[in-house]
Amino acid sequence: MSEPRSGVIVLPVYNESGTVIDVLDAVREIFDGSVVVVDDGSTDGTAAFLAARRDIELVTHAQNVGYGASLIDGFDAALQMGAAAVVTMDCDGQHEPAHIPEFLAALEECAICSGSRYLPESRTVGDAPPERQDVNRTVTEAINRATGWSLTDAFCGFKSYRAEALARLRLTEPGYAMPLELWARAYRAGLCVVEHPVERIYFEGDRSFGQDLDDPARRLAYYMHVWERALARED
């Protein structure tokens, strides 16, 4: 097997002042390559913490435009930097940076490696809200029916991508459902996908989705709409 691909880490951030420093420090303990942080209009002091760092490439949104938009802008920045691979992580302390080398190495096998919190090997810390598990399960099953894949976790933000594969995906969804557009585009492009176990970590007071999406039924309807629309798109 060849050496793992050199990569760029992309972290979307919105109001993560309580965790962003620790997460970036943990990333730097095991990764010395480029790190792109996309600040999606934070208003809680996150911006000041990020502005003080000299070990990241910072992309700043003047206002909050969405999780998907942040990832898309992070992808664009990484590709413009000439990345061979891109790893995405959330910045809320729920992803363990020690897995970064494993995610890069997995790209020798497939074009996309996606973290899963629901594989037998996935360690659990805290209790996942039942409604979140139900929504994830329903969407994951829909993806598997359409694609023939065997995903166990449609929504984990810990992923790695071969840069040439990522460049083929035309992504436009600005909100939390962007990963579903990504799965549809990856399927249409015939990309190989594998999963890698990661910890299932949940904290009390886990984040709000906003925009009425804290209601599980509305969130599921939004997710399925984006998935079905993206799957039907032929371009």
QUILIN-V599513 format. One record per residue. N is the residue number from 1. RES is the residue in one small letter. SS is DSSP state (H for helix, E for strand, - for the rest). D_CENTER is the distance of its C-alpha to the mean C-alpha in whole Angstrom. Layout:
BEGIN
{{N;RES;SS;D_CENTER} {N;RES;SS;D_CENTER}}
END
This chain:
BEGIN
{{1;m;-;26} {2;s;-;25} {3;e;-;24} {4;p;-;20} {5;r;-;19} {6;s;-;18} {7;g;E;15} {8;v;E;13} {9;i;E;11} {10;v;E;9} {11;l;E;8} {12;p;E;8} {13;v;E;11} {14;y;-;14} {15;n;-;17} {16;e;-;16} {17;s;-;19} {18;g;-;20} {19;t;-;17} {20;v;H;16} {21;i;H;19} {22;d;H;19} {23;v;H;15} {24;l;H;16} {25;d;H;19} {26;a;H;18} {27;v;H;15} {28;r;H;19} {29;e;H;21} {30;i;H;19} {31;f;-;18} {32;d;-;20} {33;g;-;19} {34;s;E;17} {35;v;E;14} {36;v;E;13} {37;v;E;13} {38;v;E;12} {39;d;E;15} {40;d;E;14} {41;g;-;18} {42;s;-;18} {43;t;-;22} {44;d;-;22} {45;g;-;23} {46;t;H;19} {47;a;H;20} {48;a;H;24} {49;f;H;22} {50;l;H;20} {51;a;H;23} {52;a;-;25} {53;r;-;22} {54;r;-;24} {55;d;-;21} {56;i;-;18} {57;e;E;18} {58;l;E;17} {59;v;E;16} {60;t;E;18} {61;h;E;18} {62;a;-;21} {63;q;-;20} {64;n;-;17} {65;v;-;16} {66;g;-;13} {67;y;H;9} {68;g;H;9} {69;a;H;12} {70;s;H;10} {71;l;H;7} {72;i;H;10} {73;d;H;13} {74;g;H;11} {75;f;H;11} {76;d;H;14} {77;a;H;15} {78;a;H;14} {79;l;H;16} {80;q;H;19} {81;m;-;19} {82;g;-;20} {83;a;-;17} {84;a;-;18} {85;a;E;14} {86;v;E;11} {87;v;E;8} {88;t;E;5} {89;m;E;6} {90;d;E;6} {91;c;-;10} {92;d;-;12} {93;g;-;13} {94;q;-;12} {95;h;-;10} {96;e;-;13} {97;p;H;13} {98;a;H;16} {99;h;H;14} {100;i;H;13} {101;p;H;16} {102;e;H;16} {103;f;H;12} {104;l;H;14} {105;a;H;17} {106;a;H;16} {107;l;H;16} {108;e;H;20} {109;e;-;19} {110;c;-;17} {111;a;-;15} {112;i;E;12} {113;c;E;11} {114;s;E;8} {115;g;E;9} {116;s;E;11} {117;r;-;13} {118;y;-;16} {119;l;-;17} {120;p;-;21} {121;e;-;20} {122;s;-;17} {123;r;-;19} {124;t;E;19} {125;v;E;19} {126;g;-;20} {127;d;-;21} {128;a;-;18} {129;p;-;19} {130;p;H;21} {131;e;H;20} {132;r;H;16} {133;q;H;17} {134;d;H;19} {135;v;H;17} {136;n;H;14} {137;r;H;17} {138;t;H;19} {139;v;H;16} {140;t;H;15} {141;e;H;19} {142;a;H;19} {143;i;H;17} {144;n;H;19} {145;r;H;22} {146;a;H;21} {147;t;H;20} {148;g;-;22} {149;w;-;19} {150;s;-;19} {151;l;-;15} {152;t;-;15} {153;d;-;12} {154;a;-;10} {155;f;-;8} {156;c;-;6} {157;g;-;3} {158;f;-;5} {159;k;E;6} {160;s;E;9} {161;y;E;11} {162;r;E;14} {163;a;H;15} {164;e;H;18} {165;a;H;16} {166;l;H;13} {167;a;-;16} {168;r;-;17} {169;l;-;15} {170;r;-;16} {171;l;-;13} {172;t;-;15} {173;e;-;13} {174;p;-;13} {175;g;-;12} {176;y;-;10} {177;a;-;11} {178;m;H;9} {179;p;H;7} {180;l;H;11} {181;e;H;12} {182;l;H;10} {183;w;H;12} {184;a;H;15} {185;r;H;15} {186;a;H;14} {187;y;H;17} {188;r;H;20} {189;a;-;19} {190;g;-;20} {191;l;-;17} {192;c;-;17} {193;v;E;14} {194;v;E;15} {195;e;E;13} {196;h;E;13} {197;p;E;14} {198;v;-;13} {199;e;-;14} {200;r;E;14} {201;i;E;15} {202;y;-;16} {203;f;-;18} {204;e;-;21} {205;g;-;20} {206;d;-;17} {207;r;-;15} {208;s;-;17} {209;f;-;15} {210;g;-;18} {211;q;-;20} {212;d;-;21} {213;l;-;18} {214;d;-;19} {215;d;-;22} {216;p;H;20} {217;a;H;22} {218;r;H;21} {219;r;H;18} {220;l;H;18} {221;a;H;21} {222;y;H;18} {223;y;H;15} {224;m;H;18} {225;h;H;20} {226;v;H;17} {227;w;H;16} {228;e;H;20} {229;r;H;20} {230;a;H;18} {231;l;H;19} {232;a;H;23} {233;r;-;22} {234;e;-;24} {235;d;-;23}}
END
